[in-house]
Amino acid sequence: MADRRYVALLPSDQDQILIERFCRNLWLEKGLSPNTLSNYKRDLCHFACWLNERSMHLLSARRSDLQAYLAWRVVEHFKSISSARALSCLRGFYRYCLREGELNEDPTLTLASPKPARPLPKTLTEQDVEALLAAPDVSDCLGLRDKTMMELLYASGLRVTELVDLELDQLNLRLGVVRVVGKGNKERLVPVGDTAVEWCHRYLRESRPLLIRSSSEILFPSQRGSAMTRQTFWHRIKHHAEVAAIDKPLSPHVLRHAFATHLLNHGADLRVVQMLLGHSDLSTTQIYTHVATHRLNAIHQAHHPRG
């Protein structure tokens, strides 16, 4: 639950109960994904452990304690973006405690958030993507499955959890769309290009019948015939990146970044990309315009005589 590199104790029983109640409330009210809830729980447990080492608890923490915790994170070389996320989580937690009558005052009320420089998302060139998509051995049923998953991921910009959780009835190859249930249980329809549709047809015909071992509706089963984990797919992509001799940091999310960046590079409207990605806020999508601008600047500097 806690990061053992930085804290020696576990949260107190009282704090663990509070954290569980808060996370359950988030799930009921906002329908957050298990991954997001896990991140909230980890951040809260880490702060609770830090307090426990100092003989304090979550409900006894004051503004000065939170300031000391954030200062300690700086000394321990936590990234500013990580500390900003932790503070955001703590704000939500203490607002919940105030609403539930556990506190009379919110200790985070006047705390200033760290201002991290927002890093540009890592992405791939179109040549990198072509090399990656060509890497799997499609004569093998696992290779054909991986090829189809990557084609679908690059064609639709799905989150990796959305991809591995897909079921058969969410894919409509006749209309060329995939129905996705994203964060907050929000549903969206995402178009799938002709190339991905062709690979899906071939995969469903040749590979999936050899992998599936029950009446499961999972679209992309693992080698054991059960639902695939995010970690398994990440390892598969890393393997294919090695085959393709791509030495850049690579994960399923990088293909999602490539999907958005390449769309904008070819003139797609930002709001359309927002809808395809399932972002609730346009500002989240705007980071990809910076990626495109950064690439144009790099090209200008490399090729213009006065760049």
C-alpha positions in Angstrom: 0.0 0.0 0.0 2.8 2.4 0.8 6.0 3.3 -0.9 8.5 1.3 1.3 11.5 3.4 0.0 10.3 6.5 1.9 8.2 5.4 4.9 8.6 2.7 7.5 5.2 2.3 9.0 1.7 1.4 7.7 -1.3 3.7 8.0 -3.1 3.4 11.3 -6.3 1.3 11.4 -8.4 4.5 11.8 -6.7 6.0 8.7 -7.1 2.9 6.6 -10.9 2.8 7.4 -11.2 6.5 6.4 -9.3 5.9 3.2 -11.5 2.9 2.2 -14.6 4.9 2.9 -13.4 7.8 0.8 -12.5 5.6 -2.1 -15.8 3.7 -1.9 -17.6 7.1 -2.0 -15.6 8.1 -5.1 -16.5 4.9 -6.8 -20.2 5.3 -6.0 -20.4 9.1 -6.8 -18.0 9.4 -9.8 -17.7 5.8 -11.1 -13.9 6.1 -11.2 -11.9 3.3 -12.8 -10.1 0.8 -10.5 -6.7 2.2 -11.7 -7.7 5.8 -10.7 -9.0 4.6 -7.3 -5.8 2.6 -6.8 -3.8 5.8 -7.4 -5.9 7.8 -4.9 -5.5 5.1 -2.3 -1.8 4.9 -2.8 -1.3 8.7 -2.4 -3.5 8.8 0.7 -1.7 5.8 2.3 1.6 7.4 1.6 0.6 10.6 3.5 -1.0 8.5 6.3 2.3 6.6 6.7 4.3 9.8 6.8 1.9 11.1 9.5 2.1 7.8 11.4 5.9 8.0 11.6 5.3 11.4 13.4 2.6 10.0 15.7 -0.2 11.8 13.8 -3.3 10.8 11.9 -5.2 12.1 8.8 -7.8 13.8 10.9 -5.3 15.5 13.2 -3.1 16.9 10.3 -3.0 20.7 10.1 -2.1 23.0 7.3 1.5 23.2 8.6 1.8 19.4 8.5 0.7 19.3 4.9 3.2 22.0 4.1 5.9 20.0 5.8 4.9 16.9 3.9 5.1 18.7 0.5 8.5 20.2 1.5 9.7 16.7 2.5 8.7 15.4 -0.9 10.9 18.1 -2.5 13.8 17.0 -0.4 13.2 13.3 -1.3 13.2 14.3 -5.0 9.6 13.4 -5.8 8.6 14.8 -9.2 6.5 18.0 -8.9 3.8 16.5 -11.0 3.6 13.6 -8.6 3.3 16.0 -5.6 0.6 18.1 -7.4 -1.4 14.9 -8.0 -1.0 13.9 -4.3 -2.2 17.3 -3.1 -5.2 17.2 -5.5 -6.1 13.8 -3.9 -5.7 15.2 -0.4 -7.9 18.2 -1.2 -10.7 15.8 -2.3 -10.2 13.6 0.8 -10.4 16.6 3.2 -13.4 18.1 1.4 -15.1 14.7 1.9 -14.2 14.6 5.6 -15.6 18.1 6.0 -18.8 17.1 4.3 -19.1 14.0 6.5 -18.7 16.0 9.7 -15.3 14.4 10.5 -13.6 17.8 10.5 -14.6 21.4 11.2 -11.9 22.9 8.9 -10.2 21.9 5.7 -6.4 22.0 6.2 -5.8 22.1 2.4 -8.0 25.2 1.8 -5.3 27.8 1.4 -2.5 25.6 0.2 -0.9 26.5 -3.1 -0.4 23.7 -5.6 3.0 22.9 -7.0 3.3 24.2 -10.5 4.9 21.5 -12.5 6.1 22.1 -16.1 3.8 19.9 -18.1 5.9 17.4 -20.0 5.1 16.7 -23.7 3.7 13.2 -24.1 6.2 10.7 -25.6 5.1 9.7 -29.1 6.3 7.9 -32.2 6.9 9.0 -35.7 4.7 7.6 -38.4 7.7 5.5 -39.6 8.2 4.1 -36.1 4.5 3.1 -36.0 4.7 1.4 -39.3 7.8 -0.6 -38.1 6.1 -1.6 -34.9 2.9 -2.7 -36.7 4.9 -4.8 -39.1 6.9 -6.6 -36.3 4.5 -9.3 -35.1 4.6 -12.7 -36.9 1.0 -13.0 -38.1 1.4 -16.7 -39.1 1.3 -17.3 -35.3 -2.1 -16.9 -33.5 -0.5 -14.8 -30.7 1.3 -12.7 -33.3 -1.9 -12.1 -35.2 -3.7 -11.2 -32.0 -1.0 -8.7 -31.1 -0.9 -7.2 -34.6 -4.7 -6.7 -34.5 -4.6 -5.1 -31.0 -1.9 -2.6 -32.1 -3.7 -1.8 -35.3 -6.9 -1.2 -33.4 -5.2 0.8 -30.7 -3.5 3.1 -33.3 -6.7 3.4 -35.4 -8.9 4.4 -32.4 -6.6 5.9 -29.7 -8.1 3.7 -27.0 -6.7 3.6 -23.5 -5.0 0.3 -22.8 -7.6 -0.7 -20.2 -10.4 0.1 -22.7 -8.6 -2.2 -25.2 -8.0 -5.2 -23.0 -11.6 -5.0 -21.6 -13.3 -4.9 -25.0 -16.0 -7.6 -25.6 -17.2 -8.9 -28.9 -20.4 -6.9 -28.9 -18.5 -3.6 -28.6 -16.9 -4.1 -32.0 -19.1 -3.5 -35.1 -17.1 -4.3 -38.1 -20.0 -3.7 -40.5 -20.2 0.0 -39.4 -16.5 0.2 -38.7 -16.9 1.5 -35.1 -16.0 0.4 -31.6 -18.2 1.2 -28.6 -16.0 2.2 -25.7 -16.8 2.5 -22.0 -14.2 5.0 -20.7 -13.5 6.8 -17.5 -16.5 7.6 -15.3 -18.5 4.9 -17.3 -18.8 7.4 -20.2 -19.6 5.7 -23.4 -18.4 6.8 -26.8 -18.3 5.5 -30.4 -15.0 5.6 -32.1 -14.5 4.9 -35.8 -12.1 2.2 -36.9 -10.2 2.5 -40.2 -10.5 0.0 -43.0 -7.0 -1.4 -42.3 -7.9 -2.2 -38.7 -11.3 -3.6 -39.7 -9.5 -6.0 -42.1 -7.1 -7.2 -39.4 -10.0 -7.7 -37.0 -11.8 -9.9 -39.5 -8.8 -12.0 -40.0 -8.1 -12.3 -36.3 -11.7 -13.3 -35.5 -11.5 -15.9 -38.2 -8.1 -17.4 -37.7 -6.7 -16.6 -34.2 -9.4 -16.0 -31.6 -11.0 -19.5 -32.0 -7.6 -21.0 -31.1 -7.2 -18.8 -28.0 -10.6 -18.7 -26.4 -11.4 -21.7 -24.2 -14.8 -20.9 -22.8 -17.9 -18.9 -23.6 -16.1 -15.7 -22.7 -17.0 -12.6 -24.7 -13.6 -11.0 -24.2 -12.4 -9.8 -27.6 -8.6 -10.3 -27.0 -8.0 -13.2 -24.7 -4.6 -14.1 -23.2 -2.7 -17.2 -24.1 -4.6 -19.0 -21.3 -7.9 -18.0 -22.8 -8.8 -15.5 -20.0 -8.9 -11.7 -20.0 -5.5 -10.1 -20.7 -4.0 -7.7 -18.2 -2.6 -4.3 -19.1 0.8 -5.5 -18.0 0.8 -8.5 -20.3 0.0 -6.3 -23.3 2.7 -3.8 -22.3 5.2 -6.7 -22.3 4.0 -7.8 -25.7 4.4 -4.3 -27.2 7.9 -4.1 -25.6 8.8 -7.4 -27.3 7.6 -6.2 -30.7 9.4 -2.9 -30.3 12.7 -4.8 -29.8 12.0 -6.8 -33.0 11.3 -3.5 -34.9 14.6 -2.0 -33.4 12.7 0.9 -31.9 14.9 2.1 -29.0 12.4 4.8 -27.7 10.5 4.4 -24.5 7.4 2.5 -25.5 4.1 1.6 -23.9 0.5 1.1 -25.1 -0.2 4.7 -24.1 2.5 5.9 -26.5 0.4 4.5 -29.3 -2.6 6.5 -28.0 -0.3 9.6 -28.1 0.8 8.8 -31.6 -2.9 8.4 -32.7 -3.7 11.9 -31.4 -0.5 13.6 -32.6 -0.7 12.1 -36.1 -4.3 13.2 -36.5 -3.4 16.8 -35.6 -0.4 16.7 -37.9 -2.7 15.8 -40.8 -5.2 18.6 -40.0 -7.8 17.1 -37.7 -9.9 19.4 -35.6 -8.8 19.5 -31.9 -12.4 19.0 -30.7 -12.8 15.9 -32.8 -9.6 14.5 -31.3 -11.0 15.3 -27.9 -14.1 13.3 -28.6 -12.2 10.4 -30.0 -9.9 10.2 -27.0 -12.8 10.6 -24.5 -11.3 13.6 -22.8 -13.9 15.5 -20.7 -11.8 18.7 -20.9 -10.4 20.3 -24.0 -7.3 21.5 -22.1 -6.2 17.9 -21.7 -6.2 17.4 -25.5 -4.4 20.7 -26.2 -1.1 19.2 -25.1 -1.0 17.4 -28.4 -1.0 20.7 -30.3 2.2 21.5 -28.4 3.7 18.2 -29.6 2.8 19.1 -33.2 4.2 22.6 -32.8 7.4 21.2 -31.2 7.8 18.9 -34.1 7.4 21.7 -36.7 9.9 23.8 -34.8 12.4 21.0 -34.8 11.9 20.5 -38.6 12.3 24.2 -39.2 15.6 24.3 -37.2 17.0 21.2 -38.9 16.2 22.2 -42.5 15.9 26.0 -42.7 19.2 27.8 -43.6 18.6 30.2 -40.8 16.8 27.8 -38.5 
